[in-house]
């Protein structure tokens, strides 16, 4: 099959090593340790309480928050995507690859906007933000999961994080919008970027599904590991870069309550719309997290505990309904084959979060100045950069030499991984596959 040269022996090592070497050279030129002498921009200038304690800020204060976010990126996202029956190695393994490269690239791309004496001074705050930038890629990965090669995904990582950093700078610094938990700049952006890529990479051959595009009992159980880690640590994600003190506590409480309320509505709607009122594992793995996404923009605002719970309730409902009714429509009518349903967990709840932020700022729920129209501009900017950036990135990823898998090898680890012998239950299907392969070669 000349159309699909999927042998990675040269392509992948060359791309990976060249990218890493370029990154190391750029780090050599621009990146230094934080020396504590800051020109202070932004993240704690506003807070009146912090002025008296400013000089006591310890370099490691944010380390626990960083570690929580790190767990979400590497365990949470990685295992959330292991639901596919023959794609677990790729879900966890490529997640690790993309995040490890992405956080290095993110540190550079975000740091360029905040040079001090021509250097990027690395502190915990910056490495948290670098982890955040990789989250956008991991969300988009979910939309194209099973249908892309590692090389294509590395290309996506560079482009997506570069575009992300432009949008983030525009939203935070130019528009001065509030998006502490990044409902708009990470979740909505990552989702619609991924959907745009998925649209460009549309595969007519997968129109009627694929035998490996589904789960088995133990793969769904593995995916729940990701869900529970994400669910537990989401309060850290939404509060990590909030102003220290009571503002940060507010962000934790709002997220904690939104998530809890979201679980109840996701379970309820799942039972309501499924056959005989049974729960659907897809909904439980994903829609239970939508409250964390949707409360992100207003996490540090004074929306009241009941306000946070209301946002979580609505998020759980729209996410579950999205999985049940909207995903099939996107696939059949718009040609958007969204493997993980990121539109339901990150896309719609991200927009809901952005809208909630517009309302909350208009009602004066944020202590510091904020304009509702700037919140709206931030949402529009995030969606615009996502759709246009994702489409352009999709066309670049579509170039024939990145080792994209052919339709019949989608959702299957064995095209890119050494896979150990299957358990007995699958041996028959394996023998069958070998048989048909031999026939094809003859």
N, C-alpha and C positions, 0 to 999 in steps of 0.2 A: 504493500500500500504506500506508494510514494507520496501521496497527499499528506500523510501524517507521519513525519519522521519523529517518533517519540523516544528514540534512544537518547538518553541524557548524558552518556559518558563524557562528551566534550562540552555540549551546550551548558548544562547546569553548573559543572565546576568552574567553567570560565566566567559565566555571568556572576556567580556567587563570589568568587575570589576577586574579580575585577571590582565589583561594587564595594567589597570590604576594604580593598587596598585604597581605593579612591577615598572612602570614608576615613580611613586612618590618616591619610595625607591631610585631609581637611581638618581633622581633629588636631593634627600636629601644628597646623597653621593658626587655628582659631580658638581651641578649647583649653582652658586652664582651670585649676581648682578655685573654688570660691574662697576669697581671702577675708570675707566679712565686711569689707569696705564698700558698701553699696551706694550707688547714686539713688537708691530707692525709687523704683517706679511701680506704683500701682497697687500691689496686692494687699498692703496694709496701711496705705496712706490715709484712707478715709476714716478708719475706726477710732472714735474718740477715746474709747477705753484703752486702746493699745498704746497710746502715746506715752503714758507714764511707764509702761513696762517694756517699751521698745528696746531699750538698751540691754534688757535681760534675755533677749531672744537667743535661744541656743541653736547651734547648727543642726542638731539632731531632733529638734522638737517634732518635725513632721514625719520622722522615720516610721512610726507605727502606721500612719496613714498610707505612706508609700508602700509598705509591705502588704497592706490589705488590697490596695489597687493592683499590685503585682500578682497576688493570688488570683484576683478576678481575671486578669489578662491571660495568665498561663494555665490555670486550672479551670476557672469558670468558663471562659470562651472555648478553651480547648476541648473540654469534656462535653460541653453543651452540644457540640457538633458531632459527637460519636454515635448518634442514633442510627446512622446508615449501617446496614448489616455487614458490608465488606469494605468499609472505608474508615475504620477507626484509627489505623496507623496514620493516615493522611490528616484526619481531623486534628488529632493531638500533635502530630509530628510537624505538619506544615504550619500549624498555628504557632508552634515554638519558633520555627525558622523565620516566619514573617514578623513576629513580634520582636525577636532578637535583632533583626536587621532594622525594623521600623523604629525602635526606640533610639537607635544610634542616629538614624537619618532625621528623626523628629527633633532630637536635641539640637542638631545643626540648623534645621529649617526654622524652628521656633526661635532659636538663639540669635539668628541673624537680625531679627527685629529689635533685639534688646542688647546690642553690643555695649560693653563697657571698656573704654580704652581699646577699642578694636578687638576685644576678646569676648568669648562666651564663658562666663564664670559659672561652673556647675555647682548647684546646691540641690538639696532634696526637693525644693519646690520645682526646679527645672526638670528633675528626673521624673517627678510625678506627671508633669505636663507632657514629657516625652512618652511615657506610658499611655497617657490619654490619646496622643496622636496615633498610636498603633491601634487603639480600639476602633478607630474609623475603618482601618484596613480589615480587621478581624470581622467586623459587621458585614462589610462588603463581601468578604470571603464566603460568608454564609449564603449569599445570594447566588454565587457561582460554584458552590461546593460540589465536587465530584466531576466537574466538566472542564477543568483548567489544569495546566501543568504547573509545577513549582516555578519554572522559569517565567511563565506568564504572570504568576502571582507576585514574583519579585519585581517585575516591571510595574505592576499595579501599585505595589507598595511605595515605590519611589514617587510615582506621579500623584497618587492620592494624598500622601503626606505633604508633598510640596504644595498642592492646591489647598489642602486643609489649613496649612500655616498661613496662607494668604487670607483665607476667609476668617480665620480666628483673629488675626491681627485687625482686620477690618471691623469685625464685630466688637471686639473688646476695646481696642484703642481708638479707632476712628469714630465708630458709632457710639462708643461707651455704653453698650447694651449690657444687661445682666443675664448671665447664663451659667451660673455657678456649677450646676450639675450637668451642663452641656447637652440638654435635650435637643437643642438646635444644632450646635456646631459639631457634635459627635454623632448623636443617634440619628437625627433626621438626615444629616449630611452623609454619614456612612451608609445608611439604608438606601437613599435615593441614588447615591453614587453607584452602589452595587447593582441596583435595579437597572440603571442605565447601561452598565457594562453587560448585564445579563441579557438585556434587549438586543444589544449589538451582537452578542455572541449567540443569539438564538439558534437552536438546533431543531430543524423541522423533524429530524429523525427521532426526537424524543417527545414528539407531540402526544403520542399515546402512552407515555410513561416508559419505564425501563425496569427490568426485573430486579435490579439491585438498588433502585431508588425507593428503599423502604427499610423498615427496621425489623429486628427480631427481638425476642424477649430480653436477652441480656444487653443488647445494644441500647435499648430504651432505658434500661436501668443505669448503664454507664452515663447516659446523657443527663440523668437526674443528679449525678454527682456535680456536674457543671452548674446545673440550676441551683442546687442548694448552696454551693459556694458563692455564686453570684448573689443570691438572695440574702445571705448572711452579711456579705461585705458591702452591699450597695450603699448603706449609709455613709461609709468611708468615701466611696467614689463621689457621692454628691456633696460631701462636706470638705474634701481634702484641701481645696484651694479657697475655701470661704475665709473671711476675716476671722482671725483667732478669737476665742472667747465665746460669748453667748451667741453670736451670729453663727458660729460653727456648730454649736449645740442645737440651735434651731434647725439647721440643715440636717443634722442627724435625726432629730425627733420627727421632722416632717417626712423624711424618707422611710424611717422605721414604720411609721403609721400608715403611710401610703401603700407600702409593700404588703403589710398585714391585711389591709382592707381589700387590696387587689386580689389576694389569694382567694378570699371568699367569693368575690364576684366571678373570677375565672372558673372556679370549681362549679359554681351555680349555673353559669351559662353553658359550660361544657356538658353538664348533665342534661340541661334543658334541650340542647340542639342535637345530642347524639342519640343513636339507636337505643331504644329501651331505657333511656336515662342513664346510660353508663358513662363513666368518665373517659375522656380521650387523653392518652399520655402526651400527645403533641401539644395539647392546650396546657396541660399541667407543667410541662417542661418550659414553656415559653410565656404564656399569658400571665402566669403568676409573677413575672418579673416586670411587666409593663408599668406597674405603679412606680418603680424606681426610675424608669425612663421619663415618665410623664411629669413627675414632681420635680425633675432636675432643675428646670429654669427658675422655679420659685422656691427651691429648697431653702434658701437662706432668707426668704421673705416672711413677713409676719402674716401668713395666710390663716393662722389658727390651726390647731390639731384637726379640727373637723374639716377644714378646707383641704388639708393634705389627704385625709381619708376619702373625701369626696372625689378628688382627682384620681386616687388609686382605684376606687370603685368603678369610675367611668373607664379608666384605662383597661382594667381587667375585662370589662364587657366588650369594648371595641376590639381588643386584641383577639379574644376568643371568636367573636363573630367574623373577624377578618380571616382567621385560619379556616373557619367552616365555609364561608360563602365567597370571600373576595379572592383568595389565592387561586381557586380554579378559574375564576373569570379572567384574572390577569394572565394566566397561562394560556387559556384558549383564545381570548379576544385580543390581547395586546402582545402576545408572544414574549411575556416575561416569565421565564421559568425560574422561580425563586425557591431554591432547594430547601433552605431553612425557614422560609417564611419571615425574613427579616423585615418585610413591610409591616407585618403585624406586631412584632415586638419592638422594633426600633423606629420604623417609618411613621405610622399613624400615631403611636403614643408620643413620638418626638414632636410631631406637629401639634398634638394636644398640649404638650408641655410648653411649646412656643406660644400658643394662643393663651394658655393660662398665665404665662408671663406678661403678655400684653395687658390682660385684664388686671392682674395684680399690681402692675406698675401704674396703670391708669387710676386704680383705686388708692394709690399711695401706700402700698404695703411694704415698700422697700425704704429703709431709713434714709439712705443716701439718695441724691437726686437721680432721677431716671425718667426718661420720656417714653411714653407708650409707643410713639411713632418710631423711635429708635429700636424698640423691641420688635416691632413689625418688620422694619428694614432688615434686622438681623436674621429673622426667620426667612425672609425672601432671599437674602443674600446666600444663606446656607443652602437653600433648595436650588437656587440658580447655579452656584458653583458645583453642587453635587451632580445635577443633571447634565450640564454642559461638560464639566470635567470628566464625568463617568462615561459619557458618549465618546469623547475624544480618546480617553484611555482605552475604551472597548475596541475602537478601531485600531489602535496601536497593538493591543493584545491579539487582535485577529490576524495579524501578519503571520504568514504560513510557517515561519521558522522557529516559533517558540515552543514547539513540541506539544501542541494541544492534542488531547486524546481523541481517537475516533469514537463515534457514538457507542459502538458496542463495548468499548472499554471504559466508559464513564462509570462513576460510582464504584470503582474497583481498585483497591490498593495495589494489586499485583503488577500493574503496568509501571508503577514507579518505586515499588518496595520489594525487597526479598520477603516473601510471606511464608511462614512455616506451614507444614502440612496441616490441612483442615481437620477438624474433628470428624468423627465417623458419619454424623448425620449429613454432612455436606459432600461426602466422598462421591456419591452417585452423581450429583450435579457436576462435580469437578470432572469425573470420567466422561460425562456427556459433553462437557465443554471441550475437553481434549479431543474427543472423537470428531466433533464438528470442526475443530481447528484443522485436524489432519485432512478431513474431507476438503476443506477450503484450500489447503496447500496443494493437494493433488489436482 
